[in-house]
Amino acid sequence: MQPALSATNIAIVVTGTGSAIGRATALAYAAAGAARLALLGRTVAELEASMRVMEAEFPAASATCHVADVADEEALKRVAKQDVLVPNAGITIAPEPTAQTSVAERWRVFEVSHPSLSPTAARRARPADCSRRRTSRAARPPRTPFSPPTTPARIVAVSAGSIGFPAASRFCGDQPAYNASKIAQVRSREHLAAENAHLLVALVHPGVVATEMFDDDGAWINECLAGGKVVSLPARFMVQVTSPEARFLKCSWDVDELKARAREIMETRMLTANILGWPFQPK
C-alpha cells in the first residue's frame, strides 16, 4: 500500500460488509492501516465470515461488526463516529416491469440505496457476537494513539454504471427500481456535498463484479462477467478515492491530467449529474 493511501488514524464505517464488494472494501481499509473499522451487515453469520477473513489477513486490525438495517438512521448514528463512511449496501428485486412489482418492494430498494429515507425502520444496530472475535492485544504490534485526522470527513457511495444507459437497454437489467434509486443517490449526494463544504463526497461505479445481486438478472449478465472482475479492484479504489491525492479523480484520466483540470472541475458542473449542454451557450 502506498504511503499516500494510508488510513492510519482514520475511523471507517462500511455497510454491506457481509460479502463481495463490502467485505473487500473493509479488507482494503484494514490493509491501509485504518485505526478503527465498523463492519455493518444483515446477519451475524455473514459478518462472522468477514471477521474471520480479516483476522486471518490482518490480525492487528481493530474492527467491530454490527447487525444493522441501513435504513435505520438512528441505528447508524449509534455505531461509531467515523471519518470515512462507505454506504455500499444495496438490494434488487425480481427483474420484472414496474407495473408487476409492488410499491413496497420498490420503496425498499430506495431505502437501502439512500439510508436516510427511512429513519424509523424496525431493526436497530446491535453488536454481533463476532465483535469480540479479535486477536488478543498481546499479539498485536503497538499502534500509535488515535488522533483526529486533518483531512475532511468523507463519504464514498457505491453507484451503478447502469444509470447511464437508456431505460430500454438490456444493460439496465430489468431493474427500474434499482436504477431509479441509484440516480436519486447521485443527486442526493450532490446536495450533501453542496450543503457541507467540509465534506468530501464521491460516488464510485465499481464495474461489473460477480455478486449475489446479479443472481436474478438473467443470462445476459454472464456476457458482462466474462473474464471476471477482481472484487479487490473497486475495494482498493475506495481507499484511493478517500485519499487527498484523489480529490479530482476521474477514472479515464491519469493523475497529471486530473491535476491539470482541477480548477475546471471545481468551477464548472463537470462530474455532476445534469442536463448536458445546460446552461445553453449561443453559437
PyMOL commands that set and color helices and strands:
alter all, ss='L'
color gray80, all
select helices_A, chain A and resi 3-5+20-31+44-57+73-79+98-100+103-113+115-117+129-132+137-139+161-164+170-172+176-195+212-216+220-225+232-241+244-246+255-260+262-267
alter helices_A, ss='H'
color red, helices_A
select strands_A, chain A and resi 11-14+36-41+63-67+84-86+126-127+154-158+200-204
alter strands_A, ss='S'
color yellow, strands_A
deselect
rebuild
show_as cartoon
